[in-house]
Amino acid sequence: MWRYFLPTRIFSGSGVLKSNQTVFKENGTKALVVTGRSSARLSGALDDAIEILKNLDVPYALFDEVEENPSFATVEKGGRIMEENDCDFVVAIGGGSPLDAAKAISALNKNREITCDDLYRGDSLVAFPIIAIPTTSGTGSEVTPYSILTDGNGIKKGFGMPSAFPIVSFLDAGYTLTMSREVTLATALDALSHSLEGEIVNNGYNPLVKMLSVESTGIIYRVLPRLIDRERDFALREKMQYAAMLAGMVIAHTGTTAVHAAGYPLSSFKGVKHGIANAVTMIKVFERIAQADPERIARAIEPFKDLGSSKTSSIASGSRKWRLFSPRRRYRDGRNCRRRPLTIRKLLEISIETFT
C-alpha cells in the first residue's frame, strides 16, 4: 500500500503571478509578506506581489528580516509583527529560509499559546494559509510540509505537518534569474540531494515518488552543467525550477537521509551553504548504504553512471570542466556525440571547487 498527498495548488510560467492575482484575495483579508533581506527585492517578486495586493485593496505588513538558516528569535519577531497587524494569511517570497520561516510564523500565530519549541512536539497544528513565491531552485519548500529552523544553541531543527504545506505556490523562473552562480549551484545540489535521498528511502515502493525522482534527477543531470555557463537562460532556469519542485514533492513523502543530518552542522556552525554541505557528505553516506544494498543506490541515482571512484580527479579548470562533463555534445549538423559519463562524485567535485 502507498499514498500520495499534495494539497498545494501550483501555478507555473512567466508572469504567472499577475495572471492569477485574484488567488491572493481568496486566502485572507490582510497579508504578512515574509522575505529575506535582498533576494525578493532583487528578483522583482516583492514589487510584483505588493503591486498585486495594492491593486486588490488587500492590506499587508512586511517582515523582511529573515536570515539564512532562520532562527527561533527571527520567527518569534515575525510572529509578533503578524499578531500586531492582525494578519490572517502569509505571502512568503524568497529561497528556503523565508519560506520555512513563514510556515513557522503562520503556525505560531494560529496557535498563540505555543512557542517555537512546541512546534517540535509532533502535534498536527492548524496554521494560517501560506502563499509561496520561490526565488531559488533548490529547497522545494514551496511543495513540502517542512520547516527548518535554528534554535538558540545554533542547532538546526525541522518540523513538518500538513498545515505547513503552502496552499498556493507561484513558480516563475524569471524570479530566479538574479541568483548568483554560487547560489545557483548550492540550490541545485540541494534539489539533487532531495531527489536522490528521497528515492533511496522510497526504493521504488511508491511508484509516483519513483517517477518524480527519476524525472527530477534526469533534468538536473542534463541541465546543471549547461546552466552554469548560461545563467541568464530562462528556459534552463525554468527546467531547474521544475526539477527542484519535483524533488520537493519526493521528500514531502519520504523525508531525507543522513546526508542532510550530517550537513546541518556545517551550515549552522561553519556557514557552509546547505546544498554544498549536502555535497560534502553525500558520497560517504551513499557509499555506506551501497555496502549493504548496492542495487538500492544504483537504482536511485539513474541516469548517473555511478557514484564515481575516489581515485578520479579533475582534468580541466573553470567552466571548461562543466562543458567537458556535460552529458552530451551536439555538432553543427545536429548529430550527438557522447561525452565522458557524468558520475555523482565528479559533479560534486566540480561544484565544490567552484566555491573554493
C-alpha positions in Angstrom: 0.0 0.0 0.0 1.3 3.5 -0.8 -0.1 7.0 -0.5 0.3 10.4 -2.2 -0.8 13.7 -0.7 -0.1 17.2 -2.1 -2.6 19.9 -1.1 -0.7 22.7 -2.8 -2.1 24.4 -5.9 0.7 25.2 -8.3 0.8 27.9 -10.9 3.8 28.0 -13.1 5.0 30.1 -16.0 6.3 33.5 -17.0 4.1 36.3 -15.5 2.1 33.7 -13.6 1.7 36.0 -10.5 -0.1 38.8 -12.3 -2.1 36.3 -14.4 -3.6 34.7 -11.3 -3.6 37.6 -8.9 -7.2 37.0 -7.6 -5.9 34.0 -5.8 -4.4 36.4 -3.2 -7.8 37.6 -2.2 -9.2 34.1 -1.9 -7.0 33.3 1.1 -7.4 36.1 3.6 -8.1 39.8 4.3 -4.7 41.0 5.4 -1.3 39.6 4.4 2.0 39.3 6.2 4.7 39.4 3.5 7.8 37.5 4.7 11.1 37.8 2.8 14.8 37.8 3.3 16.9 40.9 3.2 17.6 41.2 -0.5 16.6 38.4 -2.9 12.9 39.1 -3.0 13.6 42.7 -4.0 16.4 42.0 -6.5 14.3 39.3 -8.2 11.3 41.7 -8.7 9.0 39.2 -6.9 8.4 41.5 -3.9 7.5 44.5 -6.1 5.1 42.4 -8.1 3.4 40.9 -5.1 3.0 44.3 -3.4 1.6 45.8 -6.6 -1.0 43.0 -6.7 -2.0 43.4 -3.1 -2.5 47.1 -3.6 -4.5 46.5 -6.8 -6.8 44.2 -4.9 -7.1 46.5 -2.0 -5.6 43.8 0.3 -3.7 45.5 3.2 -0.4 44.0 4.2 2.5 44.2 6.6 6.1 43.5 5.6 8.6 41.4 7.5 11.9 41.4 5.6 14.4 40.3 8.2 14.7 36.5 7.6 18.4 35.5 7.5 19.9 32.4 6.0 19.2 29.5 8.4 16.4 31.4 10.2 16.5 31.4 14.0 13.8 30.9 16.6 14.3 34.6 17.5 13.6 35.8 14.0 10.5 33.6 13.7 9.2 34.9 17.0 9.8 38.5 15.9 7.9 37.9 12.7 5.1 36.3 14.7 4.8 39.4 16.8 4.5 41.6 13.7 1.8 39.3 12.3 -0.2 39.4 15.5 0.2 43.2 16.0 -1.1 43.8 12.4 -3.9 41.2 12.7 -2.8 39.4 9.5 -4.7 36.2 8.5 -2.5 34.8 5.7 1.1 34.8 4.8 2.9 35.6 1.5 6.4 34.0 1.6 8.9 35.3 -1.0 12.5 34.0 -1.4 14.5 30.9 -1.0 14.0 28.2 1.5 14.8 30.4 4.5 11.9 32.9 4.1 9.5 30.1 3.1 10.5 28.0 6.1 10.2 30.9 8.5 6.8 31.9 7.1 5.5 28.4 7.8 6.6 28.6 11.4 5.2 32.2 11.8 1.9 31.1 10.4 1.6 28.2 12.8 2.7 30.2 15.8 0.0 32.9 15.1 -2.8 30.4 14.6 -1.8 28.8 17.9 -0.8 31.7 20.0 -0.4 29.8 23.2 2.7 27.9 21.8 6.4 28.7 21.3 8.8 27.6 18.7 9.9 24.7 20.8 6.3 23.5 20.8 6.4 23.1 17.0 8.6 20.0 17.6 6.2 18.1 19.8 4.9 16.2 16.8 1.4 17.7 17.1 -0.5 18.4 13.9 -1.4 22.0 14.4 -3.5 24.3 12.3 -2.0 27.3 10.5 -2.9 30.4 8.5 -2.9 30.0 4.7 0.6 30.4 3.1 1.2 31.6 -0.4 4.8 30.7 -1.6 6.8 32.5 -4.3 10.2 30.9 -4.6 13.1 32.9 -5.9 15.6 30.0 -5.8 15.5 26.4 -7.2 16.6 24.0 -4.5 14.7 23.6 -1.3 11.3 22.6 -2.7 9.8 24.3 0.3 7.0 25.5 -2.0 5.6 22.0 -2.1 6.6 20.4 1.3 5.1 20.5 4.8 8.6 21.0 6.4 10.3 24.0 8.1 13.9 24.0 9.2 14.8 26.5 11.9 17.9 27.1 14.1 17.4 27.2 17.9 19.2 29.4 20.4 22.1 26.9 20.6 22.7 27.0 16.8 21.2 23.6 16.3 19.0 23.1 13.2 15.7 21.5 13.8 12.9 20.5 11.4 9.2 20.1 11.9 6.5 19.0 9.4 2.7 18.9 9.4 0.0 19.1 6.8 -0.9 22.7 7.6 2.6 23.8 6.7 2.1 22.9 3.0 1.7 26.2 1.1 -1.9 26.5 0.0 -0.7 28.0 -3.3 2.7 28.2 -4.9 3.6 30.5 -7.8 6.6 29.4 -9.9 8.1 32.0 -12.2 11.6 31.2 -13.3 12.1 34.9 -14.1 12.5 35.4 -10.4 15.4 33.1 -10.3 17.5 34.9 -12.9 19.2 37.1 -10.4 20.7 34.2 -8.5 24.5 34.3 -8.4 26.5 31.4 -9.8 27.3 30.2 -6.2 23.6 30.2 -5.1 22.6 28.5 -8.4 25.0 25.7 -7.7 24.2 25.3 -4.0 20.5 25.3 -4.5 20.7 22.9 -7.5 22.7 20.5 -5.4 20.1 20.7 -2.6 17.5 19.7 -5.2 19.6 16.8 -6.4 20.2 15.7 -2.8 16.4 15.7 -2.2 15.7 13.7 -5.4 18.4 11.1 -4.7 17.9 10.7 -1.0 14.1 10.5 -1.4 14.3 7.6 -3.8 16.9 5.9 -1.6 14.3 5.9 1.2 11.5 5.1 -1.2 13.4 2.3 -3.1 10.7 2.0 -5.7 7.9 1.3 -3.2 5.8 4.3 -4.2 5.6 4.4 -8.0 4.6 8.1 -8.1 7.6 9.1 -5.9 9.9 7.0 -8.1 8.6 8.7 -11.2 9.1 12.1 -9.7 12.6 11.3 -8.6 13.7 9.9 -12.0 12.4 13.0 -13.7 14.0 15.4 -11.3 17.4 13.7 -11.2 17.4 13.4 -15.0 16.7 17.1 -15.5 19.4 18.2 -13.1 21.9 15.8 -14.7 21.2 17.3 -18.1 20.6 21.0 -17.2 23.0 21.9 -14.4 26.2 21.6 -16.5 24.7 23.9 -19.1 23.2 26.3 -16.7 26.5 27.2 -15.1 27.7 28.7 -18.4 24.3 30.2 -19.3 23.0 31.7 -16.1 20.6 34.1 -17.9 19.0 31.3 -20.0 15.3 31.4 -19.0 14.5 28.0 -20.5 17.2 26.3 -18.4 16.2 28.2 -15.3 12.6 27.1 -15.8 13.7 23.4 -16.1 15.8 23.7 -12.9 12.9 25.3 -11.1 10.7 22.4 -12.2 13.2 19.8 -11.1 13.5 21.4 -7.7 9.7 21.4 -7.3 9.6 17.7 -8.2 12.3 16.9 -5.8 10.3 18.7 -3.1 7.3 16.5 -3.9 9.6 13.5 -3.4 10.8 14.4 0.1 7.3 15.5 1.1 6.6 11.8 1.1 9.9 10.3 2.1 11.9 12.7 4.2 15.7 12.7 3.7 18.7 10.6 4.8 21.8 11.0 7.0 23.2 13.3 4.2 21.0 16.2 5.5 21.6 15.4 9.1 25.4 15.3 8.6 25.3 18.5 6.6 23.4 20.6 9.1 26.3 21.3 11.5 28.4 22.5 8.5 25.7 25.1 7.8 25.0 26.0 11.4 28.5 26.3 12.7 30.7 26.8 9.7 28.5 28.9 7.4 28.6 26.4 4.6 25.7 26.8 2.2 23.2 24.0 2.7 23.5 22.4 -0.8 27.3 22.4 -0.6 27.1 20.9 2.9 25.0 18.1 1.4 27.5 17.7 -1.4 30.4 17.3 1.1 28.6 14.4 2.9 26.7 12.7 0.1 29.2 10.3 -1.3 30.3 8.9 2.0 26.7 8.3 3.1 25.7 6.7 -0.2 28.8 4.5 -0.1 27.9 3.2 3.3 24.4 2.4 2.1 25.8 0.7 -1.0 27.9 -1.6 1.1 24.7 -3.2 2.4 22.5 -2.7 -0.7 24.3 -1.7 -3.9 21.3 -2.1 -6.1 19.3 0.3 -4.0 21.9 3.0 -4.7 22.3 2.1 -8.4 18.5 2.4 -9.0 18.2 5.6 -7.1 20.9 7.6 -8.9 19.9 6.9 -12.5 20.8 8.4 -15.0 24.2 9.0 -13.3 26.6 6.2 -14.3 27.7 5.5 -10.7 28.9 7.3 -7.6 32.3 7.6 -9.1 35.8 6.5 -8.0 37.7 8.4 -5.3 40.8 8.0 -7.5 39.5 10.2 -10.3 40.5 13.8 -10.3 39.5 16.9 -12.2 41.4 17.3 -15.5 40.2 20.7 -16.5 39.6 24.1 -14.8 36.9 26.7 -14.6 33.8 26.5 -16.6 35.5 24.1 -19.1 35.0 21.4 -16.5 31.3 21.7 -16.9 31.5 21.6 -20.7 33.8 18.6 -20.5 31.4 16.6 -18.3 28.1 17.7 -19.9 26.0 14.6 -20.7 26.4 15.0 -24.5 27.6 17.3 -27.2 25.8 18.4 -30.3 27.7 19.1 -33.5 26.6 21.8 -36.0 25.0 19.3 -38.2 22.8 18.1 -35.3 24.5 14.8 -34.6 25.0 13.9 -31.0 28.4 12.7 -29.7 28.5 11.1 -26.2 30.9 12.6 -23.8 32.5 11.1 -20.7 29.8 9.7 -18.4 29.0 12.1 -15.6 29.2 10.5 -12.1 27.8 12.0 -9.0 31.3 12.4 -7.5 32.5 14.3 -10.5 29.5 16.6 -10.4 30.0 17.3 -6.7 33.8 17.8 -7.0 33.4 20.4 -9.7 30.7 22.1 -7.7 32.7 22.3 -4.5 35.8 23.6 -6.4 33.7 26.4 -7.9 33.2 27.7 -4.3 36.9 27.4 -3.4 
